[in-house]
Amino acid sequence: MFISPRLLLRRADKTSGRDDGPLSVPAGIETVAFVSTSYVNASLDFPDVEIVLLSVSPASEEGERYLIDTGLTKEAYDKYYRSKRHQHGFQLAPILNRLKSRGYVRLRTTDPDDPPIIDPRYFSHPEDIKAVEILRTEAFAKLGTKLWNVPFPGCEEAGEMWSKPYLECLARHHTSTVWHPCCTCPMGENERAVVDSRLRVRGGVEALRVVDASVMPTIVTANLNVPVHMIADRAAHLILEDYGGPSHSSPSRGPISRILSWNSRT
C-alpha cells in the first residue's frame, strides 16, 4: 500500500510461494489493539485509544513513503529518521477515538471555484492531548527496545526528551488524520446539520445528496472505510425509493450487506 513498484517487485520475488513475509501483512500492520486509558470516562462504552503495531521501521524506505504521504515534510523526515535507515525497528501508532477537537470548513469568497478554508484544529480540546506513558513499561523492557533518541524538528526546546511537554510538542507536529477526516456535512435537524436523514442537502437545495464520511454527526471508533461503504449502500436504497426504482425492503439485498451477511456465516 505504501511501497513503490520497485519495492513491491522485490518483496514479491522474495516471498513467492510462501505464506509469510512483508506482503502477507497488509500495510505492515501486524496487530490492532483497542484500549481504555486512565483518561477514559468509565461510563463510556468504547475504548478511547486504538494502537496499531506496524512491523515496518519508520526509517525504512516503506516507512519514509508512508510518513511523507501522511504529511511529514522531507526535510523533517531526513532530520528525524534518516540516521536509523539500516537499523531494525517497529512503530506503535496511537489513534485517538472519538476525539473532542472540532475543526471547520468555511467559504473563502463568494466565488464557488475558490477553494474553501479548511482548518482541522487538531488538539484544540485539551483532553485530546493528554499523554499516556507506555514507553517504559515491562512489555517494552522485555523486548529490549530503546527509545528514539533524536529530538523531533521543532521540539528541541520543548522539554526533556519523552517528558510530557516534549510528547505534546511531538504530537502537535507529527499527527495526521491517516485519511479519516469526517463530519463536515453532518446529518441531523439542528442548525449545524447539512443533510437530513435521507442524505438530502437541507435549506431549500433540491436534487442534491451528500454520500461520504462527512455526513457522520460525530466520528465513529476506528477506521471509516466500512461505515462509508454502509452509508453508500443505504444511499443507493434511498435513491431507488425516491425515484421509483426496484424496492429493496430487505437489507440483505445491498452489496455491502450481502458481504457482511456472508462473513457472519463463515
ChimeraX attribute file (.defattr): number of C-alpha atoms within 10 A of each C-alpha:
attribute: neighborCount
match mode: 1-to-1
recipient: residues
	/A:1	11
	/A:2	17
	/A:3	16
	/A:4	12
	/A:5	9
	/A:6	8
	/A:7	13
	/A:8	15
	/A:9	11
	/A:10	11
	/A:11	15
	/A:12	14
	/A:13	10
	/A:14	12
	/A:15	14
	/A:16	11
	/A:17	8
	/A:18	10
	/A:19	10
	/A:20	10
	/A:21	13
	/A:22	17
	/A:23	17
	/A:24	13
	/A:25	14
	/A:26	11
	/A:27	16
	/A:28	22
	/A:29	16
	/A:30	13
	/A:31	12
	/A:32	15
	/A:33	11
	/A:34	17
	/A:35	14
	/A:36	15
	/A:37	13
	/A:38	9
	/A:39	12
	/A:40	15
	/A:41	12
	/A:42	10
	/A:43	6
	/A:44	9
	/A:45	9
	/A:46	16
	/A:47	19
	/A:48	22
	/A:49	20
	/A:50	20
	/A:51	16
	/A:52	18
	/A:53	17
	/A:54	21
	/A:55	19
	/A:56	19
	/A:57	20
	/A:58	23
	/A:59	23
	/A:60	19
	/A:61	17
	/A:62	19
	/A:63	23
	/A:64	22
	/A:65	18
	/A:66	18
	/A:67	19
	/A:68	14
	/A:69	13
	/A:70	15
	/A:71	13
	/A:72	17
	/A:73	11
	/A:74	13
	/A:75	11
	/A:76	15
	/A:77	18
	/A:78	14
	/A:79	13
	/A:80	18
	/A:81	18
	/A:82	16
	/A:83	11
	/A:84	16
	/A:85	16
	/A:86	11
	/A:87	9
	/A:88	12
	/A:89	17
	/A:90	16
	/A:91	16
	/A:92	14
	/A:93	13
	/A:94	15
	/A:95	20
	/A:96	17
	/A:97	19
	/A:98	16
	/A:99	19
	/A:100	16
	/A:101	15
	/A:102	15
	/A:103	14
	/A:104	11
	/A:105	12
	/A:106	11
	/A:107	12
	/A:108	13
	/A:109	11
	/A:110	7
	/A:111	9
	/A:112	9
	/A:113	8
	/A:114	10
	/A:115	11
	/A:116	13
	/A:117	12
	/A:118	13
	/A:119	11
	/A:120	14
	/A:121	11
	/A:122	18
	/A:123	19
	/A:124	13
	/A:125	12
	/A:126	9
	/A:127	13
	/A:128	17
	/A:129	19
	/A:130	12
	/A:131	15
	/A:132	11
	/A:133	11
	/A:134	9
	/A:135	13
	/A:136	11
	/A:137	9
	/A:138	10
	/A:139	11
	/A:140	13
	/A:141	11
	/A:142	8
	/A:143	8
	/A:144	8
	/A:145	13
	/A:146	11
	/A:147	10
	/A:148	13
	/A:149	9
	/A:150	13
	/A:151	17
	/A:152	22
	/A:153	16
	/A:154	11
	/A:155	18
	/A:156	14
	/A:157	13
	/A:158	17
	/A:159	14
	/A:160	13
	/A:161	18
	/A:162	16
	/A:163	13
	/A:164	17
	/A:165	16
	/A:166	19
	/A:167	21
	/A:168	19
	/A:169	20
	/A:170	19
	/A:171	15
	/A:172	14
	/A:173	14
	/A:174	15
	/A:175	16
	/A:176	17
	/A:177	13
	/A:178	13
	/A:179	10
	/A:180	12
	/A:181	13
	/A:182	18
	/A:183	19
	/A:184	21
	/A:185	21
	/A:186	22
	/A:187	24
	/A:188	18
	/A:189	12
	/A:190	9
	/A:191	6
	/A:192	12
	/A:193	19
	/A:194	23
	/A:195	23
	/A:196	18
	/A:197	12
	/A:198	17
	/A:199	23
	/A:200	19
	/A:201	19
	/A:202	16
	/A:203	10
	/A:204	6
	/A:205	9
	/A:206	9
	/A:207	7
	/A:208	11
	/A:209	18
	/A:210	20
	/A:211	21
	/A:212	20
	/A:213	24
	/A:214	19
	/A:215	25
	/A:216	21
	/A:217	17
	/A:218	17
	/A:219	19
	/A:220	15
	/A:221	17
	/A:222	19
	/A:223	15
	/A:224	16
	/A:225	12
	/A:226	11
	/A:227	15
	/A:228	17
	/A:229	17
	/A:230	16
	/A:231	18
	/A:232	18
	/A:233	18
	/A:234	18
	/A:235	19
	/A:236	14
	/A:237	19
	/A:238	18
	/A:239	14
	/A:240	13
	/A:241	14
	/A:242	9
	/A:243	8
	/A:244	8
	/A:245	11
	/A:246	9
	/A:247	11
	/A:248	14
	/A:249	10
	/A:250	8
	/A:251	14
	/A:252	14
	/A:253	13
	/A:254	18
	/A:255	13
	/A:256	18
	/A:257	17
	/A:258	13
	/A:259	11
	/A:260	12
	/A:261	13
	/A:262	11
	/A:263	9
	/A:264	8
	/A:265	6
	/A:266	5
